[in-house]
C-alpha cells in the first residue's frame, strides 16, 4: 500500500521518478570532465521549505527527506536528490564569495 501512495504522489505532481536514482549520464560525464574530487552516493538528508509558494501549492514550513548524491569537483559543488539537481554552485559564484 505504501508503494501505491508514493507512486500516486509522484503522478499527482506530474512526474514519475525513482527517489534513489543518481544523476543522469550527461551530468556524470560533465562532472568527470571537471575532475571529481569527492563523490558521495546514497547520502540521506532533507530539504526544508519556508514560506514556499508555487501554483497550486503553498506551505509555511515543510520538510522532505530524501537520498541523493553529493559531488565536489575542481569547479563546483553539485547535489542531486529526489530525481532533480538541488544544488549546483560554482566556487566563484558571487553569493559564495560573500559567505566567508
URJO-V823872 format. One record per residue. N is the residue number from 1. RES is the residue in one letter. PHI is phi in whole degrees, 0 to 359 (none if undefined). PSI is psi in radians with two decimals (* if undefined). BURIAL is b if it has 16 or more other ideal C-beta (glycine too) atoms within 10 Angstrom, else e. Layout:
# URJO-V823872
N:RES:PHI:PSI:BURIAL ; N:RES:PHI:PSI:BURIAL
This chain:
# URJO-V823872
1:X:none:-0.66:e ; 2:X:297:-0.68:e ; 3:X:298:-0.68:e ; 4:X:294:-0.64:e ; 5:X:295:-0.81:e ; 6:X:297:-0.79:e ; 7:X:300:-0.74:e ; 8:X:297:-0.68:e ; 9:X:296:-0.74:e ; 10:X:294:-0.72:e ; 11:X:293:-0.66:e ; 12:X:296:-0.55:e ; 13:X:275:0.00:e ; 14:X:83:0.37:e ; 15:X:213:2.71:e ; 16:X:230:1.98:e ; 17:X:221:2.78:e ; 18:X:266:2.00:e ; 19:X:304:-0.58:e ; 20:X:267:0.11:e ; 21:X:292:2.47:e ; 22:X:277:-3.06:b ; 23:X:296:2.70:b ; 24:X:292:2.86:e ; 25:X:301:-0.62:e ; 26:X:298:-0.76:e ; 27:X:291:-0.71:b ; 28:X:300:-0.73:b ; 29:X:295:-0.72:e ; 30:X:296:-0.74:b ; 31:X:294:-0.70:b ; 32:X:297:-0.71:e ; 33:X:296:-0.56:e ; 34:X:281:-0.29:e ; 35:X:92:1.64:e ; 36:X:287:2.13:e ; 37:X:271:-0.74:e ; 38:X:217:2.49:e ; 39:X:218:2.10:e ; 40:X:239:2.14:e ; 41:X:249:2.78:e ; 42:X:58:0.69:e ; 43:X:275:2.21:e ; 44:X:268:2.45:e ; 45:X:192:-2.94:e ; 46:X:217:2.77:e ; 47:X:242:2.24:e ; 48:X:251:2.21:e ; 49:X:257:2.27:e ; 50:X:238:2.27:e ; 51:X:51:0.81:e ; 52:X:281:2.32:e ; 53:X:224:2.31:e ; 54:X:207:2.80:e ; 55:X:304:2.08:e ; 56:X:82:0.01:e ; 57:X:222:2.53:e ; 58:X:201:2.59:e ; 59:X:201:2.37:e ; 60:X:284:-0.61:e ; 61:X:203:2.26:e ; 62:X:208:2.56:e ; 63:X:234:2.35:e ; 64:X:242:2.12:e ; 65:X:273:2.44:e ; 66:X:203:2.94:b ; 67:X:244:2.43:e ; 68:X:206:-2.92:b ; 69:X:237:2.36:b ; 70:X:243:2.21:b ; 71:X:234:2.36:b ; 72:X:239:2.09:b ; 73:X:247:-3.08:b ; 74:X:289:-0.15:e ; 75:X:238:-0.47:e ; 76:X:201:2.96:b ; 77:X:248:2.25:b ; 78:X:232:2.33:b ; 79:X:236:2.15:b ; 80:X:245:2.08:b ; 81:X:209:2.57:b ; 82:X:62:0.49:b ; 83:X:80:0.25:b ; 84:X:212:2.71:e ; 85:X:284:2.06:e ; 86:X:263:-0.56:e ; 87:X:221:2.35:e ; 88:X:210:1.56:e ; 89:X:239:2.04:e ; 90:X:287:2.67:e ; 91:X:298:-0.50:e ; 92:X:267:0.28:e ; 93:X:294:2.38:e ; 94:X:302:-0.66:e ; 95:X:293:-0.59:e ; 96:X:291:-0.63:e ; 97:X:297:-0.61:e ; 98:X:285:-0.38:e ; 99:X:280:-0.09:e ; 100:X:141:*:e
